[in-house]
Amino acid sequence: MAKPFCVLNLKAYPNSFGARAIELARAADEAAGDTGVRMIVCAQAVDLRAIAAAVSIPVFAQHVDDRKPGAFTGSFTAEAARDAGAKGTLLNHSEKRLSLEAVSLTVARCREAGILALCCAPGVEESKRIAAFRPDFIAVEPPELIGSGISVSTANPGIVSGSVEAVHSVANIPVLCGAGISSATDFAKAVELGAEGVLLASAFVNSKDPAGFLAELASRV
């Protein structure tokens, strides 16, 4: 039976770009080899190429736009992400929200460009609506719990199990649990509730021992 996913969002912290981003990605790469947990690292656009060259695990962008390549200054296309080595992208994170129309368009663009789309949603209803666009993953993340250290799988487990049920009523799309994930207990609880993995950021990026943190995180799944 395949191990669950652990998606690590490096965000734009002062300690998560450049050389430090590569160090964090290498810690995740090592943890994937040691534990079998399917690690994915989501990096800033400027770091994608360097990280993809340094690790064997999938590297995702943190966002792409719904534009096709063309005269669109400041846009970041799915094709550019793919060329930089990204296998996929986050979309609709609570810190980078999109309209549902934009989510639909951008998922379609990712499909055309040949990269995966991991769409975030704040709860059950939006998870179900996004499932109709057929992204490759959906991560349910109540925004009030992001970075709180309080896991959604503990604070409101019904959002996790309800989102899994709602999404699977539309399509067989893996559902991940985000917001406040910071321990092996949180990870195990998310999987128990039907999630196929977790999405986390600050607990990993700000750990004094990222490799040790990931080894502990994966110890009960």
Summary of the structure (lengths in Angstrom):
residues: 221
radius of gyration: 16.0
end to end distance: 11.3
largest distance: 48.8
contacts: 800
relative contact order: 0.16
helix: 44%
strand: 16%
